[in-house]
Amino acid sequence: MSNYLTVDSKDIERAERMLAHLKGQAPKVLSNALNRSLENARSNAVNGARENYNVRAKDVRSTIKLQRAKPSRLMGAVWSTGKVLPLTAFKVNPGTVNGRRRTPIRVGVRKGSVEKLERAFIARSGNFNGVYARKGKARLPIQQLYGPAVPQMLNNESVVKLITDEARATFSQRVDHEIDRVLQKEARG
């Protein structure tokens, strides 16, 4: 997830024009609105990944980082970093260890699709179960099987479009809200 979001300069100009008589309030309003749109982008990233993949929200959210805006630095960022997820982070059936199982393991990484893994098995490694497969005909070595990384999931065109469109709309709404809040506070006292 490494796309840039540009905001409409009309929102920035409107904030500066409406708050010109209040020294230093325009940058505060803009940074608050920008931070809210960044939080919205993070939420939409989680929702977008979950629309396309059978992944838990906490697995997606834990990879997303925010760099918040400040009045002195009107820039923010949302990005995702992370390694590939083990198949057990997705939909695996059955998900328990059983050495006598003869039915193939079924894995659903993407929503609506299930694949059978004929030679895979569930084994316990450390504190969690994993999906493993043998590298050859011999008993050892085995390797753990993985699905995509969260940044790969978020790089989907529909997810990127959802995130950027919603973040832009949120920024415009929040600029209006923050301007109203500051003007009401000034009127009261």
C-alpha positions as a LaTeX table, in Angstrom:
\begin{tabular}{lrrr}
\hline
Residue & $x$ (\AA) & $y$ (\AA) & $z$ (\AA) \\
\hline
Met1 & 0.00 & 0.00 & 0.00 \\
Ser2 & 2.17 & 2.83 & $-1.21$ \\
Asn3 & $-0.13$ & 5.20 & $-3.06$ \\
Tyr4 & $-0.28$ & 8.93 & $-2.51$ \\
Leu5 & $-3.43$ & 10.81 & $-1.67$ \\
Thr6 & $-3.71$ & 14.39 & $-2.78$ \\
Val7 & $-6.39$ & 16.54 & $-1.23$ \\
Asp8 & $-8.36$ & 19.23 & $-2.96$ \\
Ser9 & $-6.64$ & 22.61 & $-2.57$ \\
Lys10 & $-10.08$ & 24.24 & $-2.36$ \\
Asp11 & $-10.54$ & 22.68 & 1.10 \\
Ile12 & $-7.23$ & 24.12 & 2.27 \\
Glu13 & $-7.97$ & 27.56 & 0.80 \\
Arg14 & $-11.46$ & 27.55 & 2.36 \\
Ala15 & $-10.04$ & 26.78 & 5.80 \\
Glu16 & $-7.40$ & 29.49 & 5.50 \\
Arg17 & $-9.96$ & 32.04 & 4.24 \\
Met18 & $-12.59$ & 31.29 & 6.91 \\
Leu19 & $-10.08$ & 31.26 & 9.74 \\
Ala20 & $-7.86$ & 34.13 & 8.58 \\
His21 & $-8.93$ & 36.27 & 11.55 \\
Leu22 & $-7.87$ & 33.52 & 13.99 \\
Lys23 & $-4.12$ & 33.30 & 13.92 \\
Gly24 & $-2.73$ & 29.74 & 13.73 \\
Gln25 & $-6.10$ & 27.95 & 13.66 \\
Ala26 & $-6.07$ & 26.92 & 9.98 \\
Pro27 & $-3.09$ & 24.53 & 10.36 \\
Lys28 & $-4.71$ & 22.95 & 13.44 \\
Val29 & $-7.97$ & 22.45 & 11.58 \\
Leu30 & $-6.20$ & 20.95 & 8.57 \\
Ser31 & $-4.04$ & 18.61 & 10.67 \\
Asn32 & $-7.08$ & 17.38 & 12.62 \\
Ala33 & $-8.98$ & 16.74 & 9.38 \\
Leu34 & $-5.99$ & 15.02 & 7.82 \\
Asn35 & $-5.50$ & 12.76 & 10.86 \\
Arg36 & $-9.15$ & 11.74 & 10.79 \\
Ser37 & $-8.88$ & 10.89 & 7.09 \\
Leu38 & $-5.76$ & 8.80 & 7.84 \\
Glu39 & $-7.66$ & 6.83 & 10.48 \\
Asn40 & $-10.47$ & 6.37 & 7.97 \\
Ala41 & $-7.96$ & 5.09 & 5.40 \\
Arg42 & $-6.67$ & 2.53 & 7.91 \\
Ser43 & $-10.22$ & 1.31 & 8.64 \\
Asn44 & $-11.02$ & 1.08 & 4.95 \\
Ala45 & $-7.79$ & $-0.82$ & 4.31 \\
Val46 & $-8.81$ & $-3.40$ & 6.89 \\
Asn47 & $-12.34$ & $-3.64$ & 5.45 \\
Gly48 & $-11.07$ & $-3.81$ & 1.88 \\
Ala49 & $-8.68$ & $-6.65$ & 2.64 \\
Arg50 & $-11.41$ & $-8.54$ & 4.47 \\
Glu51 & $-13.82$ & $-8.14$ & 1.53 \\
Asn52 & $-11.44$ & $-10.04$ & $-0.75$ \\
Tyr53 & $-9.59$ & $-12.38$ & 1.63 \\
Asn54 & $-10.50$ & $-14.69$ & 4.52 \\
Val55 & $-8.25$ & $-12.89$ & 6.98 \\
Arg56 & $-8.82$ & $-11.57$ & 10.49 \\
Ala57 & $-9.02$ & $-7.81$ & 11.01 \\
Lys58 & $-6.30$ & $-7.86$ & 13.67 \\
Asp59 & $-3.88$ & $-9.56$ & 11.25 \\
Val60 & $-4.40$ & $-6.74$ & 8.76 \\
Arg61 & $-4.50$ & $-3.87$ & 11.28 \\
Ser62 & $-1.26$ & $-4.97$ & 12.95 \\
Thr63 & 0.67 & $-4.35$ & 9.71 \\
Ile64 & $-0.69$ & $-0.85$ & 9.08 \\
Lys65 & 1.28 & 2.10 & 10.38 \\
Leu66 & 0.17 & 5.74 & 10.65 \\
Gln67 & 2.27 & 8.88 & 10.57 \\
Arg68 & 0.05 & 11.63 & 11.89 \\
Ala69 & 0.02 & 15.22 & 10.68 \\
Lys70 & 0.93 & 18.15 & 12.92 \\
Pro71 & 0.03 & 21.81 & 12.52 \\
Ser72 & 3.69 & 22.49 & 11.77 \\
Arg73 & 3.87 & 19.61 & 9.25 \\
Leu74 & 0.69 & 19.14 & 7.24 \\
Met75 & 1.61 & 15.73 & 5.93 \\
Gly76 & 0.57 & 12.28 & 6.99 \\
Ala77 & 1.03 & 8.74 & 5.81 \\
Val78 & $-0.57$ & 5.31 & 6.04 \\
Trp79 & 1.39 & 2.28 & 4.94 \\
Ser80 & 1.49 & $-1.44$ & 5.43 \\
Thr81 & 4.54 & $-3.61$ & 5.92 \\
Gly82 & 4.67 & $-7.26$ & 6.70 \\
Lys83 & 5.72 & $-10.72$ & 5.74 \\
Val84 & 3.65 & $-13.40$ & 4.10 \\
Leu85 & 1.02 & $-14.87$ & 6.41 \\
Pro86 & 0.94 & $-18.57$ & 7.24 \\
Leu87 & $-2.03$ & $-20.41$ & 5.74 \\
Thr88 & $-3.48$ & $-20.83$ & 9.23 \\
Ala89 & $-4.17$ & $-17.06$ & 9.22 \\
Phe90 & $-6.79$ & $-17.79$ & 6.55 \\
Lys91 & $-9.68$ & $-20.26$ & 6.41 \\
Val92 & $-8.31$ & $-23.79$ & 6.96 \\
Asn93 & $-10.50$ & $-26.84$ & 7.36 \\
Pro94 & $-9.87$ & $-28.93$ & 9.38 \\
Gly95 & $-7.61$ & $-26.82$ & 11.56 \\
Thr96 & $-6.55$ & $-29.44$ & 14.10 \\
Val97 & $-3.64$ & $-31.83$ & 14.21 \\
Asn98 & $-4.54$ & $-35.44$ & 13.39 \\
Gly99 & $-1.88$ & $-37.88$ & 12.21 \\
Arg100 & $-4.44$ & $-40.36$ & 10.88 \\
Arg101 & $-6.41$ & $-37.95$ & 8.70 \\
Arg102 & $-6.92$ & $-39.15$ & 5.14 \\
Thr103 & $-9.07$ & $-36.28$ & 3.85 \\
Pro104 & $-7.18$ & $-33.44$ & 2.18 \\
Ile105 & $-6.75$ & $-30.08$ & 3.88 \\
Arg106 & $-8.96$ & $-27.36$ & 2.36 \\
Val107 & $-7.73$ & $-23.76$ & 2.38 \\
Gly108 & $-9.68$ & $-20.63$ & 1.47 \\
Val109 & $-7.33$ & $-17.69$ & 1.05 \\
Arg110 & $-9.60$ & $-15.58$ & $-1.18$ \\
Lys111 & $-13.28$ & $-15.14$ & $-0.41$ \\
Gly112 & $-15.42$ & $-17.64$ & $-2.28$ \\
Ser113 & $-12.60$ & $-19.97$ & $-3.30$ \\
Val114 & $-11.41$ & $-23.13$ & $-1.58$ \\
Glu115 & $-8.44$ & $-25.22$ & $-2.68$ \\
Lys116 & $-7.66$ & $-28.78$ & $-1.69$ \\
Leu117 & $-4.07$ & $-29.41$ & $-0.70$ \\
Glu118 & $-3.68$ & $-33.16$ & $-1.28$ \\
Arg119 & $-0.29$ & $-33.68$ & 0.34 \\
Ala120 & $-0.55$ & $-31.04$ & 3.08 \\
Phe121 & $-1.09$ & $-31.68$ & 6.77 \\
Ile122 & $-1.56$ & $-29.75$ & 10.00 \\
Ala123 & 1.27 & $-29.89$ & 12.51 \\
Arg124 & 2.04 & $-28.10$ & 15.73 \\
Ser125 & 5.07 & $-25.83$ & 15.67 \\
Gly126 & 5.79 & $-23.89$ & 18.82 \\
Asn127 & 2.57 & $-22.43$ & 20.15 \\
Phe128 & 0.45 & $-22.63$ & 17.02 \\
Asn129 & $-0.67$ & $-25.02$ & 14.30 \\
Gly130 & 0.61 & $-24.63$ & 10.76 \\
Val131 & $-0.09$ & $-26.11$ & 7.35 \\
Tyr132 & 2.92 & $-28.08$ & 6.11 \\
Ala133 & 3.86 & $-30.15$ & 3.09 \\
Arg134 & 6.72 & $-32.53$ & 2.43 \\
Lys135 & 9.36 & $-31.35$ & $-0.03$ \\
Gly136 & 9.69 & $-34.78$ & $-1.61$ \\
Lys137 & 8.69 & $-38.39$ & $-1.08$ \\
Ala138 & 10.84 & $-38.73$ & 2.04 \\
Arg139 & 9.42 & $-38.02$ & 5.48 \\
Leu140 & 11.71 & $-35.03$ & 5.92 \\
Pro141 & 12.25 & $-32.18$ & 5.07 \\
Ile142 & 8.91 & $-30.42$ & 5.38 \\
Gln143 & 8.05 & $-26.79$ & 4.72 \\
Gln144 & 5.35 & $-24.51$ & 6.05 \\
Leu145 & 2.90 & $-23.16$ & 3.47 \\
Tyr146 & 2.09 & $-19.44$ & 3.29 \\
Gly147 & $-0.48$ & $-17.14$ & 1.75 \\
Pro148 & $-0.01$ & $-13.55$ & 0.57 \\
Ala149 & 1.29 & $-10.69$ & 2.71 \\
Val150 & $-1.07$ & $-7.94$ & 3.82 \\
Pro151 & 0.62 & $-5.30$ & 1.60 \\
Gln152 & $-0.07$ & $-7.58$ & $-1.38$ \\
Met153 & $-3.74$ & $-7.82$ & $-0.36$ \\
Leu154 & $-3.99$ & $-4.04$ & $-0.05$ \\
Asn155 & $-2.41$ & $-3.48$ & $-3.45$ \\
Asn156 & $-5.61$ & $-4.68$ & $-5.14$ \\
Glu157 & $-7.04$ & $-1.94$ & $-7.43$ \\
Ser158 & $-10.50$ & $-1.98$ & $-5.89$ \\
Val159 & $-9.07$ & $-1.72$ & $-2.36$ \\
Val160 & $-6.78$ & 1.17 & $-3.32$ \\
Lys161 & $-9.69$ & 3.00 & $-4.97$ \\
Leu162 & $-11.90$ & 2.48 & $-1.92$ \\
Ile163 & $-9.21$ & 3.76 & 0.44 \\
Thr164 & $-8.34$ & 6.90 & $-1.55$ \\
Asp165 & $-11.92$ & 7.88 & $-2.43$ \\
Glu166 & $-13.12$ & 7.51 & 1.14 \\
Ala167 & $-10.09$ & 9.34 & 2.55 \\
Arg168 & $-10.68$ & 12.31 & 0.22 \\
Ala169 & $-14.36$ & 12.48 & 1.14 \\
Thr170 & $-13.56$ & 12.22 & 4.84 \\
Phe171 & $-10.99$ & 15.00 & 4.58 \\
Ser172 & $-13.51$ & 17.38 & 2.97 \\
Gln173 & $-16.17$ & 16.57 & 5.57 \\
Arg174 & $-13.76$ & 16.90 & 8.46 \\
Val175 & $-12.43$ & 20.27 & 7.25 \\
Asp176 & $-16.00$ & 21.60 & 7.34 \\
His177 & $-16.61$ & 20.06 & 10.75 \\
Glu178 & $-13.37$ & 21.40 & 12.24 \\
Ile179 & $-14.00$ & 24.91 & 10.85 \\
Asp180 & $-17.49$ & 24.91 & 12.37 \\
Arg181 & $-16.10$ & 23.70 & 15.69 \\
Val182 & $-13.49$ & 26.48 & 15.84 \\
Leu183 & $-15.97$ & 29.18 & 14.80 \\
Gln184 & $-18.53$ & 28.02 & 17.39 \\
Lys185 & $-15.85$ & 28.02 & 20.08 \\
Glu186 & $-14.90$ & 31.59 & 19.11 \\
Ala187 & $-18.54$ & 32.71 & 19.18 \\
Arg188 & $-19.04$ & 31.27 & 22.68 \\
Gly189 & $-16.12$ & 32.79 & 24.30 \\
\hline
\end{tabular}
